[in-house]
């Protein structure tokens, strides 16, 4: 199994107890809050409150310049275009600013570029089209910060541009009426707004409103975009999403009601997780599969029948999107495993004909499976490779792309998500350079943050319901993760015809059942009676009208797992893959005859690489080296990218293995 790095947060329990008394909250809440840096009464009160004061952009010179130009355009009856993006954040930002300007009496239209024909952001063809439509002012939302050339063209065409964006600025800023981006505002403490969040605060300044005055009107849209773009749910974002969820649950708008109904969520509490896994993928699906205008049309619609028709189309798009993702993910995994890219610092893959609309999702799936930053490119035969990347904490994809900018055509994004395009002839150079860049930095590993240890005897429904006070949970304020250390597996039960497992863990005589989703018995390398550490989340499951405890596994490892030693072994294996053998003989990676034999027997019981490694019962990296040796001497051979077979009639002579000889020489 791939192990995450665990970080158990250390907290002064006495301080947490005093904070609990002062704020009148449950001690578990104050303990988790302290672990997350919310360790003062005022901070905790603000965090738990349903109200709060939002940042205002109204006193900023760039915002004032935008305000004056927008008000002039309205007064002079100029045609204004809100230029958005095809993802959920861009669509919600477009809907919000369009509604706002319509209420001010503006002559306003919207423009969402096609992911396929135009790509992200402002482009020359769009500028020319808007010119022919009589547009004299463009306001970008969720884009524009990297469109210096396109904005220069707009200016030459007689179109003024106001940029509102939340992406990190590059070296050259656009020259236009105003550039409004939190990352250019050096005097504000909070910068991690979504595109729709920035659009809202600009709208407040233009209309001379305090943000709190009109938050309710737009908070459902802001919540959707903020959750969709994985913005941290702290500061203003927490206020936005909390208000949005309260509104959605109390009085759903016609568009969202239609979508919620078709998602099968009627009668259920809508949470940030519901938005993230239920509504957001369907809104995103329009831009991924065809045209984001359909999603925008839904968000601007108030006719019940039309809303249901549009929502149904989004659900159909989402189903098609899921099929595409599955197809490309399987193809990408085949390439990764056949070329042994799963041990690269940055996994980069490219496929001919891969559907551009879903490669970002596939990149996320690769990160989840292999625990490394990933960039997925598609080659559609146009002479340019288009890529989408996702990363993990500690490795900024945006900074990495800056480091290899010379071989790219265009790139942009955040630390954890970015887009990039390049010429096909530069692909191999790009792969090498971005991995060389990563090799020059400390190795990053997916980190699992443990909020606190729990004894199974302490877990009941009341404890879990106490955790509701931490909602909304999401990026920057994750669902709490707990751990049982040095527990014993008392039973393992297959669920759903073997697709999932239920593992019962015993500690001091108390049991806890933990669900392991998408894990077969063959993938699970532990047996009843083994002592393990297990990390999990807790929630309440309602079944047949009865509330039950639901614990879902986040990670599991042997009770005696040594994280420092494992990091060193990872580095040894990385060197092995590059042809260096020093240090292996004195480590758990050393493939003794017994270990090689264990791997051979595992091949006889299962052809799949993952199950071979799990069933061998040895270190996973040692198992891979052993497989290499068995293949080298012809005892085992690959049948495809991830499967092996042992003919059974081949003589074993380990002395012929050059790998073993190199390891012995060290």
TIMARTI-322836 format. One line per field, with one value per residue (C-alpha): residue in three letters; chain; y, x, z. Coordinates in Angstrom, 1 decimal, padded with zeros to 4 digits. Layout:
REM residues N
aa [Ala ...] .
ch [A ...] .
yy [Y ...] .
xx [X ...] .
zz [Z ...] .
***
This chain:
REM residues 666
aa [Unk Unk Unk Unk Unk Unk Unk Unk Unk Unk Unk Unk Unk Unk Unk Unk Unk Unk Unk Unk Unk Unk Unk Unk Unk Unk Unk Unk Unk Unk Unk Unk Unk Unk Unk Unk Unk Unk Unk Unk Unk Unk Unk Unk Unk Unk Unk Unk Unk Unk Unk Unk Unk Unk Unk Unk Unk Unk Unk Unk Unk Unk Unk Unk Unk Unk Unk Unk Unk Unk Unk Unk Unk Unk Unk Unk Unk Unk Unk Unk Unk Unk Unk Unk Unk Unk Unk Unk Unk Unk Unk Unk Unk Unk Unk Unk Unk Unk Unk Unk Unk Unk Unk Unk Unk Unk Unk Unk Unk Unk Unk Unk Unk Unk Unk Unk Unk Unk Unk Unk Unk Unk Unk Unk Unk Unk Unk Unk Unk Unk Unk Unk Unk Unk Unk Unk Unk Unk Unk Unk Unk Unk Unk Unk Unk Unk Unk Unk Unk Unk Unk Unk Unk Unk Unk Unk Unk Unk Unk Unk Unk Unk Unk Unk Unk Unk Unk Unk Unk Unk Unk Unk Unk Unk Unk Unk Unk Unk Unk Unk Unk Unk Unk Unk Unk Unk Unk Unk Unk Unk Unk Unk Unk Unk Unk Unk Unk Unk Unk Unk Unk Unk Unk Unk Unk Unk Unk Unk Unk Unk Unk Unk Unk Unk Unk Unk Unk Unk Unk Unk Unk Unk Unk Unk Unk Unk Unk Unk Unk Unk Unk Unk Unk Unk Unk Unk Unk Unk Unk Unk Unk Unk Unk Unk Unk Unk Unk Unk Unk Unk Unk Unk Unk Unk Unk Unk Unk Unk Unk Unk Unk Unk Unk Unk Unk Unk Unk Unk Unk Unk Unk Unk Unk Unk Unk Unk Unk Unk Unk Unk Unk Unk Unk Unk Unk Unk Unk Unk Unk Unk Unk Unk Unk Unk Unk Unk Unk Unk Unk Unk Unk Unk Unk Unk Unk Unk Unk Unk Unk Unk Unk Unk Unk Unk Unk Unk Unk Unk Unk Unk Unk Unk Unk Unk Unk Unk Unk Unk Unk Unk Unk Unk Unk Unk Unk Unk Unk Unk Unk Unk Unk Unk Unk Unk Unk Unk Unk Unk Unk Unk Unk Unk Unk Unk Unk Unk Unk Unk Unk Unk Unk Unk Unk Unk Unk Unk Unk Unk Unk Unk Unk Unk Unk Unk Unk Unk Unk Unk Unk Unk Unk Unk Unk Unk Unk Unk Unk Unk Unk Unk Unk Unk Unk Unk Unk Unk Unk Unk Unk Unk Unk Unk Unk Unk Unk Unk Unk Unk Unk Unk Unk Unk Unk Unk Unk Unk Unk Unk Unk Unk Unk Unk Unk Unk Unk Unk Unk Unk Unk Unk Unk Unk Unk Unk Unk Unk Unk Unk Unk Unk Unk Unk Unk Unk Unk Unk Unk Unk Unk Unk Unk Unk Unk Unk Unk Unk Unk Unk Unk Unk Unk Unk Unk Unk Unk Unk Unk Unk Unk Unk Unk Unk Unk Unk Unk Unk Unk Unk Unk Unk Unk Unk Unk Unk Unk Unk Unk Unk Unk Unk Unk Unk Unk Unk Unk Unk Unk Unk Unk Unk Unk Unk Unk Unk Unk Unk Unk Unk Unk Unk Unk Unk Unk Unk Unk Unk Unk Unk Unk Unk Unk Unk Unk Unk Unk Unk Unk Unk Unk Unk Unk Unk Unk Unk Unk Unk Unk Unk Unk Unk Unk Unk Unk Unk Unk Unk Unk Unk Unk Unk Unk Unk Unk Unk Unk Unk Unk Unk Unk Unk Unk Unk Unk Unk Unk Unk Unk Unk Unk Unk Unk Unk Unk Unk Unk Unk Unk Unk Unk Unk Unk Unk Unk Unk Unk Unk Unk Unk Unk Unk Unk Unk Unk Unk Unk Unk Unk Unk Unk Unk Unk Unk Unk Unk Unk Unk Unk Unk Unk Unk Unk Unk Unk Unk Unk Unk Unk Unk Unk Unk Unk Unk Unk Unk Unk Unk Unk Unk Unk Unk Unk Unk Unk Unk Unk Unk Unk Unk Unk Unk Unk Unk Unk Unk Unk Unk Unk Unk Unk Unk Unk Unk Unk Unk Unk Unk Unk Unk Unk Unk Unk Unk Unk Unk Unk Unk] .
ch [A A A A A A A A A A A A A A A A A A A A A A A A A A A A A A A A A A A A A A A A A A A A A A A A A A A A A A A A A A A A A A A A A A A A A A A A A A A A A A A A A A A A A A A A A A A A A A A A A A A A A A A A A A A A A A A A A A A A A A A A A A A A A A A A A A A A A A A A A A A A A A A A A A A A A A A A A A A A A A A A A A A A A A A A A A A A A A A A A A A A A A A A A A A A A A A A A A A A A A A A A A A A A A A A A A A A A A A A A A A A A A A A A A A A A A A A A A A A A A A A A A A A A A A A A A A A A A A A A A A A A A A A A A A A A A A A A A A A A A A A A A A A A A A A A A A A A A A A A A A A A A A A A A A A A A A A A A A A A A A A A A A A A A A A A A A A A A A A A A A A A A A A A A A A A A A A A A A A A A A A A A A A A A A A A A A A A A A A A A A A A A A A A A A A A A A A A A A A A A A A A A A A A A A A A A A A A A A A A A A A A A A A A A A A A A A A A A A A A A A A A A A A A A A A A A A A A A A A A A A A A A A A A A A A A A A A A A A A A A A A A A A A A A A A A A A A A A A A A A A A A A A A A A A A A A A A A A A A A A A A A A A A A A A A A A A A A A A A A A A A A A A A A A A A A A A A A A A A A A A A A A A A A A A A A A A A A A A A A A A A A A A A A A A A A A A A A A A A A A A A A A A A A A A A A A A A A A A A A A A A A A A A A A A A A A A A A A A A A A A A A A A A A A A A A A A A A A A A A A A A A A A A A A] .
yy [000.0 003.6 005.3 008.9 011.0 011.3 014.5 014.3 017.8 018.6 020.7 022.1 020.3 022.5 025.6 023.9 023.2 026.8 028.0 025.7 027.2 030.8 030.3 027.9 025.2 021.5 020.6 018.5 021.5 023.7 020.9 020.6 024.4 024.8 022.2 024.3 027.6 028.9 029.3 032.6 033.3 036.0 033.8 030.8 033.0 034.4 030.9 029.4 032.5 032.6 036.3 038.3 041.3 041.0 042.7 045.8 046.8 050.2 052.3 050.9 053.2 050.4 049.5 053.1 053.4 050.4 051.8 055.1 053.4 051.0 053.8 055.9 053.0 052.5 056.3 056.5 053.3 051.5 047.8 045.9 042.3 040.1 037.8 034.7 031.2 027.7 026.2 026.5 029.5 031.4 030.6 031.7 034.8 035.7 035.1 037.2 040.2 040.0 040.1 042.9 045.1 044.3 045.6 048.8 049.2 048.3 047.1 043.9 040.6 037.6 035.7 032.3 031.0 027.4 025.1 023.4 026.1 029.0 027.7 029.6 033.3 036.2 035.5 037.5 035.9 036.8 040.4 040.8 039.2 041.5 044.5 043.6 043.3 046.9 046.2 049.0 047.7 044.2 043.2 039.9 037.6 034.7 035.4 038.2 038.5 036.7 038.2 041.1 040.6 040.1 043.1 045.2 044.1 045.1 048.5 048.9 047.9 050.6 048.3 049.2 046.3 045.9 042.7 041.0 037.8 035.7 033.8 034.6 037.4 036.7 039.0 041.2 042.8 043.9 047.6 048.5 050.5 048.5 045.2 043.9 040.8 040.1 039.0 042.6 044.0 043.8 045.3 042.8 039.7 037.3 036.7 033.2 034.4 032.6 034.4 034.8 036.1 038.8 039.7 040.1 042.4 044.5 044.7 045.9 048.7 049.7 049.8 051.6 048.6 047.2 043.5 042.4 044.4 042.3 039.1 037.2 038.0 036.4 034.0 030.8 031.6 032.6 029.4 027.3 029.0 029.1 025.4 024.5 026.2 024.6 027.8 027.5 027.8 030.3 034.0 035.6 032.4 030.7 033.5 033.2 029.5 029.4 032.1 030.3 027.0 028.6 030.2 027.0 025.0 027.6 028.9 027.3 029.2 027.7 026.8 025.1 023.4 021.8 020.6 019.4 017.4 015.6 014.8 012.9 015.2 016.4 016.4 016.2 018.8 020.5 020.8 022.0 018.3 018.1 021.1 019.6 016.1 016.7 020.1 021.4 018.4 018.9 022.7 022.0 019.2 021.7 023.4 020.1 018.3 021.0 024.6 026.3 028.6 025.9 026.1 029.9 029.8 027.6 029.9 032.9 031.1 031.5 029.4 026.0 024.0 025.4 024.9 021.3 020.8 022.5 020.7 017.4 018.3 019.0 015.6 013.9 015.8 014.6 011.0 011.3 013.0 010.2 007.7 009.7 010.1 006.4 005.6 008.1 007.3 003.7 004.5 007.0 004.4 001.9 004.3 005.3 001.7 000.4 003.2 003.2 006.8 006.2 006.9 010.2 013.4 014.8 012.3 013.6 011.6 012.4 010.6 011.1 011.8 012.1 014.3 017.8 018.5 016.0 015.9 018.0 015.5 012.7 014.5 014.7 011.0 010.2 012.4 010.4 007.0 007.6 010.4 012.7 015.9 015.1 016.8 015.2 016.4 015.7 015.6 016.5 016.8 020.6 021.0 022.0 019.8 021.0 020.0 020.3 019.6 019.0 019.0 018.2 020.4 021.5 021.5 024.6 023.6 027.2 027.8 024.6 025.8 029.2 027.2 025.5 028.4 028.4 025.2 026.0 028.1 029.3 028.5 029.8 028.8 028.2 026.2 023.1 023.4 024.8 024.7 024.6 024.2 023.4 022.2 018.4 018.5 020.0 017.3 015.1 018.2 019.4 016.1 016.0 019.7 019.6 016.5 018.0 021.1 018.8 016.8 020.1 020.5 018.4 015.3 015.9 013.3 013.4 014.4 013.3 015.6 013.8 016.1 013.9 010.3 008.6 005.5 003.5 003.5 007.3 007.3 007.7 009.6 012.6 013.0 013.0 015.5 017.8 018.0 019.7 023.0 022.9 023.0 024.0 021.7 021.7 022.9 024.9 023.5 019.8 017.3 016.2 013.1 010.9 007.9 004.8 003.9 000.3 -001.3 -004.9 -006.0 -008.4 -009.1 -008.2 -008.4 -008.0 -005.7 -005.1 -008.4 -007.7 -004.1 -002.6 -003.8 -003.4 -003.7 -004.1 -002.6 -003.4 -001.2 -001.9 -004.1 -001.6 -002.1 000.3 -000.7 001.2 001.2 000.9 002.0 000.7 -001.8 -005.5 -008.2 -008.8 -005.2 -005.2 -006.4 -007.0 -010.0 -010.5 -010.3 -007.7 -004.5 -001.4 002.4 003.5 007.0 007.8 010.3 010.2 011.0 010.0 007.6 007.5 004.0 002.9 005.9 005.0 006.9 004.9 005.7 005.8 005.7 005.8 004.9 007.6 005.5 002.5 001.3 -001.2 -000.2 -000.2 001.8 004.0 007.1 008.4 005.0 004.8 008.2 007.1 003.8 005.9 007.8 004.5 003.2 006.4 006.0 002.3 003.3 005.7 003.0 003.6 000.6 001.9 001.4 -001.2 -004.2 -002.7 -001.8 -003.4 -003.1 -005.9 -008.8 -011.9 -015.3 -015.8 -012.4 -013.2 -016.5 -014.8 -012.6 -015.6 -017.4 -014.2 -014.2 -017.8 -016.7 -013.5 -011.9 -008.3 -006.2 -004.5 -007.8 -009.4 -006.7 -007.0 -010.8 -011.1 -009.7 -007.8 -004.1 -002.9 -001.5 -004.7 -006.6 -004.4 -005.0 -008.7 -008.6 -007.0 -009.7 -012.5 -010.9 -010.4 -014.1 -015.2 -016.9 -014.4 -012.2 -009.3 -010.1 -006.5 -003.2 -004.3 -008.1 -010.9 -014.6 -017.5 -020.2 -022.7 -024.7 -022.2 -022.9 -020.3 -019.1 -015.9 -015.8 -014.6 -011.5 -008.3 -006.4 -008.6 -008.4 -004.6 -004.5 -006.8 -004.5 -001.6] .
xx [000.0 001.0 001.4 000.6 002.7 000.8 001.0 -000.7 -001.4 -000.1 -002.3 -002.1 -005.2 -005.5 -005.5 -008.2 -010.3 -010.1 -011.0 -014.0 -015.2 -014.7 -016.5 -019.2 -018.4 -017.8 -014.2 -013.7 -014.5 -012.0 -009.4 -009.8 -009.9 -006.6 -005.0 -005.9 -004.5 -007.9 -006.6 -008.0 -011.5 -012.2 -011.0 -013.1 -016.2 -015.8 -015.2 -018.4 -020.5 -023.0 -022.2 -019.0 -017.5 -016.4 -013.5 -014.4 -012.7 -014.4 -011.4 -009.0 -007.9 -008.1 -011.6 -012.6 -011.3 -013.4 -016.5 -016.3 -015.9 -018.8 -021.1 -020.2 -021.0 -024.4 -025.1 -024.1 -026.0 -022.8 -022.9 -021.0 -019.8 -019.1 -016.4 -016.3 -014.9 -016.3 -015.9 -018.3 -016.4 -016.4 -020.0 -021.2 -019.1 -020.6 -024.1 -023.6 -022.1 -024.6 -027.5 -025.9 -025.4 -028.9 -030.3 -028.4 -030.1 -027.0 -027.1 -025.1 -024.4 -022.3 -019.5 -018.2 -015.4 -015.5 -013.0 -012.4 -012.5 -011.0 -009.5 -009.2 -009.4 -009.7 -008.8 -008.4 -011.4 -013.6 -012.4 -013.2 -016.6 -017.5 -016.3 -018.8 -021.6 -021.0 -019.3 -017.2 -016.5 -015.5 -015.4 -013.5 -014.5 -012.3 -009.8 -007.8 -004.7 -002.6 -004.2 -001.9 -001.7 -005.4 -006.3 -003.8 -005.7 -009.0 -007.7 -006.5 -010.0 -011.6 -012.8 -011.9 -011.3 -011.6 -009.9 -011.3 -009.4 -008.1 -005.3 -001.6 -000.2 002.6 005.5 003.6 000.3 -002.4 -002.6 -006.3 -008.8 -008.2 -006.7 -008.4 -006.8 -006.3 -002.7 -001.9 -003.4 -000.4 -002.3 -005.0 -004.5 -006.8 -006.1 -007.6 -010.9 -012.6 -013.4 -017.0 -015.9 -013.8 -016.7 -019.0 -016.7 -016.2 -020.0 -020.4 -017.9 -019.5 -023.0 -021.8 -023.0 -021.4 -020.8 -023.1 -026.0 -026.4 -024.6 -027.9 -028.9 -025.9 -024.5 -025.8 -023.8 -020.8 -020.9 -021.1 -018.1 -016.0 -016.5 -016.0 -012.6 -011.4 -010.8 -009.9 -013.0 -011.5 -012.0 -014.4 -014.9 -016.3 -018.8 -019.7 -020.3 -022.0 -024.5 -025.0 -025.7 -028.2 -030.0 -030.0 -031.4 -034.0 -035.2 -033.8 -033.8 -035.7 -032.5 -030.8 -034.1 -034.3 -030.7 -030.9 -034.1 -032.5 -029.4 -031.7 -031.0 -034.5 -035.2 -031.5 -029.3 -027.1 -023.6 -020.3 -019.6 -023.0 -022.1 -018.7 -019.8 -023.4 -024.0 -020.6 -019.7 -023.0 -022.5 -018.9 -020.0 -021.6 -018.3 -016.4 -018.6 -020.1 -020.8 -020.9 -023.7 -026.2 -025.1 -025.2 -028.7 -029.8 -028.4 -030.1 -033.5 -036.6 -039.0 -039.6 -040.1 -037.2 -035.0 -035.8 -035.0 -031.7 -030.8 -031.6 -029.2 -026.5 -027.1 -026.8 -023.5 -022.2 -023.0 -021.1 -018.3 -017.9 -017.6 -014.9 -013.0 -013.1 -011.8 -009.0 -007.9 -007.6 -005.5 -003.4 -002.7 -001.7 000.9 002.1 002.6 004.1 006.6 007.1 006.2 004.5 007.7 008.5 008.4 005.8 003.8 003.3 001.2 -000.2 -002.7 -003.8 -007.5 -008.0 -011.0 -009.7 -012.8 -011.9 -008.1 -008.1 -010.3 -008.1 -005.1 -006.8 -007.5 -003.9 -002.8 -005.2 -003.9 -000.2 000.3 002.3 001.7 000.3 -000.1 -002.3 -001.9 -004.2 -003.0 -005.9 -003.8 -003.9 -000.1 -000.4 -000.6 -003.1 -002.5 -004.2 -002.3 -003.1 -000.7 -000.3 000.5 004.1 004.7 003.5 002.5 002.4 006.0 007.1 005.6 007.3 010.6 010.1 008.3 010.8 009.5 005.8 003.5 001.2 000.3 -001.5 -003.3 -002.6 -000.2 -002.5 -004.1 -002.8 -003.2 -000.4 000.0 003.1 004.4 004.5 008.3 008.8 007.0 009.9 012.0 009.1 008.8 012.5 012.7 009.8 011.0 014.5 012.9 011.1 014.2 015.9 013.3 012.5 010.5 006.8 004.4 000.7 000.2 -002.7 -003.4 -004.8 -006.8 -006.6 -006.5 -009.7 -010.5 -013.3 -015.1 -015.5 -017.2 -021.0 -023.7 -023.5 -019.8 -020.3 -023.2 -020.9 -018.7 -021.5 -020.4 -017.3 -019.3 -018.9 -016.0 -013.8 -010.5 -008.7 -011.2 -011.3 -013.6 -011.9 -009.7 -009.3 -007.0 -006.9 -003.2 -002.1 -005.5 -006.0 -008.0 -010.6 -012.4 -012.5 -015.8 -016.4 -019.2 -021.0 -019.8 -016.3 -016.0 -015.6 -014.5 -015.6 -012.7 -013.5 -010.7 -010.5 -008.8 -009.0 -012.0 -014.0 -014.8 -015.1 -016.2 -014.4 -015.5 -012.8 -014.4 -013.1 -010.7 -011.0 -009.7 -006.8 -005.8 -005.9 -002.5 -003.6 -005.1 -007.2 -005.0 -002.5 -001.9 -002.4 -002.9 -006.0 -007.2 -010.8 -013.6 -016.9 -020.4 -024.0 -025.6 -029.4 -030.7 -034.3 -035.1 -032.3 -029.1 -025.9 -022.2 -020.3 -016.5 -014.7 -011.0 -008.6 -005.4 -004.0 -000.5 001.3 001.4 005.2 005.5 008.6 007.9 011.5 012.9 010.2 011.2 014.8 013.7 011.6 014.8 016.7 014.0 014.0 017.8 017.3 014.9 017.5 020.2 021.9 022.1 024.1 022.5 019.9 021.7 021.6 017.9 014.4 014.6 017.2 015.6 016.7 016.0 013.1 011.6 011.9 010.3 007.4 006.8 007.0 004.3 002.2 002.4 001.1 -001.9 -002.7 -001.6 -002.2 000.7 -001.1 -002.3 001.1 002.7 -000.1 000.0 003.8 003.7 007.0 008.0 006.2 009.4 011.3 008.5 008.9 012.6 011.9 009.5 012.2 014.6 012.1 011.3 015.0 015.9 012.7 010.9 008.1 007.0 004.7 001.4 000.5 001.2 000.1 -000.1 002.4 002.5 004.8 005.1 006.0 008.5 011.4 014.5 015.4 019.0 019.3 023.1 022.2 020.5 022.5 020.2 021.2 024.8 024.6 022.9 025.6 028.3 026.3] .
zz [000.0 -000.5 002.9 003.6 005.9 009.2 011.2 014.6 015.8 019.3 021.5 025.0 026.4 029.4 027.2 025.0 028.0 029.2 025.7 025.8 029.1 027.9 024.5 025.8 023.3 023.6 024.7 021.5 019.3 021.2 021.0 017.2 016.8 018.8 016.6 013.6 015.0 016.3 019.8 021.1 022.3 019.7 016.9 018.0 018.6 015.1 013.6 015.2 014.6 011.7 011.2 010.6 009.0 005.4 003.7 001.6 -001.6 -001.7 -000.7 -003.3 -006.2 -008.8 -007.6 -007.7 -011.3 -012.2 -010.5 -012.3 -015.7 -015.1 -013.9 -016.9 -019.2 -017.6 -017.8 -021.4 -022.3 -023.5 -024.1 -021.3 -021.6 -018.6 -019.8 -017.6 -017.6 -018.4 -014.9 -011.9 -010.4 -013.7 -014.4 -010.9 -011.1 -014.5 -013.3 -010.2 -012.0 -014.8 -012.3 -010.4 -013.5 -014.7 -011.4 -012.0 -015.4 -017.5 -021.1 -020.4 -022.1 -021.1 -022.9 -021.8 -024.1 -025.3 -023.6 -027.0 -029.6 -027.6 -024.4 -021.1 -020.8 -023.2 -026.8 -030.0 -031.8 -028.9 -028.8 -032.5 -032.1 -029.1 -031.2 -034.0 -031.3 -030.2 -026.9 -025.5 -022.0 -021.0 -017.3 -016.8 -013.9 -012.8 -015.6 -017.3 -015.1 -017.7 -020.9 -021.5 -025.2 -025.7 -023.6 -025.7 -028.8 -027.1 -026.3 -029.9 -031.0 -028.9 -026.1 -022.5 -020.1 -016.4 -015.0 -011.9 -011.1 -008.3 -010.0 -009.3 -011.4 -013.8 -014.7 -017.1 -016.0 -018.4 -019.2 -018.9 -016.9 -013.7 -012.6 -009.4 -007.9 -004.2 -004.9 -005.9 -002.7 -000.4 002.6 003.0 005.1 003.2 -000.5 -001.2 -002.7 -005.5 -008.8 -007.7 -004.3 -006.0 -008.3 -005.4 -003.5 -006.6 -007.1 -003.5 -004.2 -007.5 -005.9 -002.7 -000.5 002.5 001.7 004.5 003.1 -000.1 000.8 001.2 -002.4 -003.9 -001.2 -002.9 -006.0 -004.0 -002.0 -005.2 -006.8 -003.6 -002.9 -006.6 -006.8 -003.6 -001.9 001.8 004.0 006.4 006.8 004.4 002.5 005.6 005.9 002.2 002.3 005.7 004.5 001.1 002.7 005.2 002.2 000.1 003.0 004.0 000.7 -002.4 -005.6 -008.6 -010.5 -007.5 -006.5 -009.9 -009.7 -006.1 -007.0 -010.0 -007.8 -005.5 -002.6 -001.8 001.9 002.8 004.5 001.9 003.1 001.5 000.7 -001.0 -003.2 -004.0 -004.9 -006.1 -007.6 -008.7 -011.0 -012.8 -013.3 -014.4 -016.8 -019.2 -019.9 -019.9 -022.3 -024.6 -023.7 -020.3 -021.5 -020.5 -016.9 -017.0 -018.5 -015.6 -012.9 -014.5 -015.1 -012.9 -014.9 -013.1 -016.2 -018.1 -015.0 -014.8 -018.5 -018.2 -015.0 -016.7 -019.5 -016.9 -015.3 -018.7 -019.4 -016.0 -016.7 -020.0 -018.2 -015.7 -018.6 -020.3 -017.0 -016.4 -019.9 -019.8 -016.2 -017.0 -020.1 -018.2 -015.4 -018.1 -019.4 -015.9 -014.8 -018.0 -018.1 -014.3 -014.0 -010.7 -008.9 -010.7 -008.6 -011.1 -013.1 -016.6 -019.2 -022.6 -024.8 -028.4 -028.6 -024.8 -024.2 -023.1 -021.0 -018.3 -018.1 -015.0 -013.2 -014.4 -013.0 -009.6 -009.7 -010.5 -007.5 -005.3 -006.6 -006.7 -004.2 -006.5 -008.4 -011.9 -015.3 -017.9 -021.6 -024.5 -028.1 -030.4 -033.5 -033.6 -033.1 -029.5 -026.4 -023.8 -020.2 -016.8 -013.5 -009.9 -007.0 -003.3 -000.3 -000.3 -004.1 -006.0 -009.5 -010.5 -009.3 -011.0 -014.3 -013.8 -013.5 -016.9 -018.6 -021.5 -022.9 -022.5 -024.7 -022.0 -018.4 -015.4 -012.2 -008.5 -006.3 -006.4 -009.8 -013.1 -016.9 -019.4 -023.2 -025.2 -028.6 -029.1 -029.8 -026.3 -024.4 -023.5 -022.5 -020.4 -018.6 -017.8 -016.8 -014.4 -012.7 -012.5 -010.9 -008.4 -007.7 -006.6 -003.8 -000.7 -001.7 -001.0 000.2 000.7 004.3 006.4 009.3 012.4 014.7 017.7 018.9 020.0 021.9 020.3 023.7 023.5 020.1 020.1 018.2 020.6 020.0 016.3 016.4 018.4 015.3 013.3 014.8 012.6 009.4 006.7 006.2 003.1 001.8 004.6 007.2 006.5 008.0 011.3 011.1 014.1 014.7 016.8 017.5 018.3 017.7 016.8 013.7 015.0 011.8 008.1 006.2 002.4 001.4 -002.0 -003.5 -002.4 -003.7 -000.2 003.2 006.8 009.3 013.0 015.2 018.9 021.4 025.2 024.7 022.6 018.9 016.0 012.6 009.8 006.2 003.6 000.3 -003.1 -001.4 -002.1 000.2 -002.2 -002.0 001.8 003.1 006.7 008.5 011.7 014.8 013.4 015.3 013.3 013.4 011.5 010.6 009.9 009.7 011.6 010.5 011.2 008.7 008.5 007.5 007.8 010.0 012.4 013.1 013.0 013.5 010.3 010.3 007.0 006.7 005.5 005.9 007.7 008.6 010.8 014.5 014.4 011.1 011.1 008.9 008.9 007.8 005.1 003.7 003.4 001.7 -000.8 -001.7 -002.1 -004.5 -006.5 -007.0 -007.9 -010.7 -012.0 -012.0 -008.6 -006.2 -003.2 000.2 -000.9 000.6 004.1 003.8 003.8 000.0 -000.2 -002.1 -000.3 -001.8 000.7 -000.3 -004.0 -003.3 -001.5 -004.6 -006.9 -004.9 -005.0 -008.8 -008.8 -006.7 -008.6 -011.8 -010.8 -009.7 -006.8 -005.4 -005.9 -003.8 -001.1 -001.0 -000.9 002.7 002.2 001.7 -001.5 -003.0 -002.3 -004.0 -007.1 -007.2 -006.7 -009.6 -011.8 -010.9 -011.6 -015.0 -015.7 -015.3 -017.2 -014.3 -014.6 -017.5 -018.0 -019.7 -020.0 -018.3 -014.8 -014.9 -014.6 -015.2 -014.2 -016.9 -014.2 -016.3 -016.2 -014.1 -011.5 -011.4 -009.3 -010.0 -013.5 -012.3 -013.0 -010.7 -007.8 -008.7 -008.8 -005.4 -004.0 -005.3 -003.9] .
***
